[in-house]
Amino acid sequence: MDFTYERKINYYETDRMGVVHHSNYIRYLEETRCEWLEKLGMPFGEFEKQGITIPVLGVNISYKYHVTFGDTIIIKPFMKEYSGVRMTVGYEVIDKKTKNIVLTGETKHCFTNKEIKPINLKKVNKEFSDKFESLLSK
């Protein structure tokens, strides 16, 4: 499933130089990931109902270009790795108007129960696991 998330930059997200503060991009990636999972039929709320959490283990971002207030970005998520216990989601963020790549990055996650103990999604929710697996081939 090809999915893109479009977002307009707000004034309060910029710094003294008028560009988006680097810390906001992590929020944009999370917004994208949440919307992507919902479109895939796996909203975060459903994971939580089943006692599953998906904590972030790490974030890796390479900033390539800047955007400013009023610009619109397009974020393209994709599955880089999935094992049932861990997954890595990749992202490409593009300035809609200029087509410049704003950043490339990834977030690393694991699946846990409510006690924050690792679980294997393949054993706990095969349907969701199969959906994640299917994203690897795209």
C-alpha positions, -999 to +999 in steps of 0.1 A: +000+000+000+015+033-011+008+059+016+018+095+020+010+119+049+007+156+040+013+183+067+014+220+066+040+237+089+027+258+117+044+291+128+050+278+164+071+249+150+098+272+137+128+286+155+145+320+156+158+314+121+123+308+108+129+272+100+113+241+115+130+232+147+148+199+143+129+183+172+095+187+155+104+162+128+102+133+154+066+144+160+059+145+123+072+109+119+050+097+148+019+114+133+027+097+100+032+063+116-001+066+135-020+076+104-003+049+083-012+022+108-048+034+109-051+033+071-036-003+072-065-013+095-042-014+126-049+017+146-028+022+178-059+020+199-065-015+187-030-025+198-036-009+232-070-028+236-051-060+231-025-050+257+002-044+231+025-014+231+050-003+204+077+017+221+104+036+201+138+021+206+157+046+185+154+074+159+179+081+132+175+112+110+196+129+084+185+164+077+190+174+041+170+207+036+149+230+056+112+240+055+096+271+070+062+284+082+035+277+056+054+251+037+037+217+032+057+185+036+049+150+023+060+121+044+064+086+029+068+058+054+079+023+045+088-009+063+125-015+064+127-045+088+102-067+106+108-098+127+077-101+148+095-088+179+111-057+163+105-034+133+122-005+116+101+021+098+119+043+072+107+077+061+113+102+034+101+138+039+097+160+009+089+196+004+057+195-016+064+227-036+102+224-043+103+186-043+135+188-022+142+159+002+139+175+036+151+145+055+155+107+055+152+087+086+140+057+105+124+048+138+131+014+155+104-002+176+097-034+195+064-050+206+057-054+243+029-063+267+016-038+292+044-047+316+069-036+289+081-072+284+089-081+248+064-101+228+064-117+194+035-102+174+035-134+152+022-153+182+000-126+198-018-112+167-010-131+135-033-109+114-014-077+123+019-096+119+010-107+084+002-071+075+036-059+086+053-088+068+034-079+036+049-044+038+084-057+035+079-068-001+069-034-013 
